[in-house]
């Protein structure tokens, strides 16, 4: 059975031609005739079914509405989380009978952030059993109810409980929502659409930080929860009406076949693509395109890997050969297929059908255990640390920053939330940068491959600059906070923008990678990622005030910089050896789909 030793003993050419889960044939070389010559074509993967209810077959307007809704949900959950940060200094002004120290008030942020991560321990397993739609409806409803309850109490402990339930209600926005995006779009589209989603995800906390101080000082403390309740209500109604169920059971995904390529093409393979030997896995049979006749040599069933006991990636079995159907036969075959398709044509996917709630996939206990199995996948650990570190950095900056600007020499007062303007600019640039480059790089690299293979690792190098920028931003923030001056606020703004630039880009690339590489297992990876995403900012936020009071700003933020730098370096092994790692862990991925 392939394992780590086997995967790292393979030759470079063998790894290049292997097709573990996540490797797809995105580019069909020289297969379509255009103006008398053969041209490349981008293949759709996963392969959609003929069912109109298949999310891959939905009309573009339906996909965009669904994407916009889950993006709005992500925005609202982070807005509700961050809007209280600039309002913390005025708690004692509004409630003098219930005075609290800054460390006590910091719990409003810390516990909310913690539940934003830990809440997914419940939401994702339930979504895997009962469907994504009902869990999204319930989570947005929980966010709405918690925000509404915050409008009627000024008791510190009651508000703390409400903040915990706000975090629980918003937590599904960072796990189930990106899984929905992955369900609707093809591999070569996910990068751009995921960038749209993560831009909303990151901007929610920024807009909340900008507006929270103004709302609380001008309209009262309770008005923060009133605004959160209104936004949560809109997200709930849109989810109820515009987000259908996206879990769709289709045939096991397999690598599309390489069709006949003219020998004059520069992409004519010099050697046949080797097969990945996974002895213990079930076969994944391929369906031949209608334009080909299955003149297959006698041998074992055609699979995306070959069950060979030799342990060699290059199987001795002769690859299947296919002959092109003649024009006459293809015409008759096409007529027959068309008639059969017309006979089996299914009714359209209506709006009323999209409102249906309810499925049961069974094995609830196993679904609660399954996320912990993803710790065997190296990418899970890397994303856990990098995403957790970035969210922790933003949480600390959004909490400490307004307090700095509220003190001399700045004394911005209600304007302290303007610190988040720099972050908003960073998010815009990060989102645009990702949407323009992510899918373009994936298709360009696949086009230059002999077999047209697209690898999930193709997008990862894009985030190297942003990780370096974010790490430097933490250090810049620490220096400017430690040595305040008349214009040091510019450095604080710029540093926050540097971290926000990475926060808009890194999750987008990593979420797309996990969906591409691990398919349905990606949502379970999101659970583990969000657990650390909750623990890291919770820890940093809860203790940063005491640390700053004891040692100043430079030492704590210097420590955060070192940790973020170490987290960023974890990406290098995946860039160099990511495909070998997928070969080594393929049996875990296929066995747990």
Buried (B, 14 or more C-beta within 10 A) or exposed (E): EBEEEBBEEBEEEBBBBBBBBBBBBBBBBBBEEEEEEBEBBBBBBBBBBEEBBBBBBBEEEBBBBBBBBBBBBBBBBBBBBBBBBBBBBBBBEBBEEEEBEBBBBBBBBBBBBBBBBBBBBBBBBBBBBBBBBBBBBBBBBBBBBBBBBBBEBBEBEEBBBBBBBBBBBBBBBBBBBBBBBBBBBBBBBBBBBBBBBBBBBBBBBBBBBBBBBBBBBEEEBBBBBBBBBBBBBBBBEBBBEBBBBBBBEEEEBBBBBBBEBEEEBEBEBEEEBBBBBBBEBEBBEBEEEEBBBEEBEEEEEBBBBBBBEEEBBBBEBEBBEBEEBEEEEBEEBEEEEEEEEEEEEEEEBEEEEBBEEEBEEEEEEEBBEBBEBBEBBBBBBBBBBBBBBBBBBBBBBBBBBBBBBBEEEBEBEBBBBBBBBBBBBBBBBBBBBBBEBBBBBBBEBBBEBBBBBBBBBBBBEBBEEBBBBBBBBBBBBBBBBBEBEEEBBEBBBBBBBBBBBBBBBBBBBBBBBBBBBBBBBBBBBBBBBBBBBBBBBBBBBBBBBEBBEEEBBBBBBBBBBEBBBEBBEBBEEBEEBBBBBBBBBBBBBBEBE
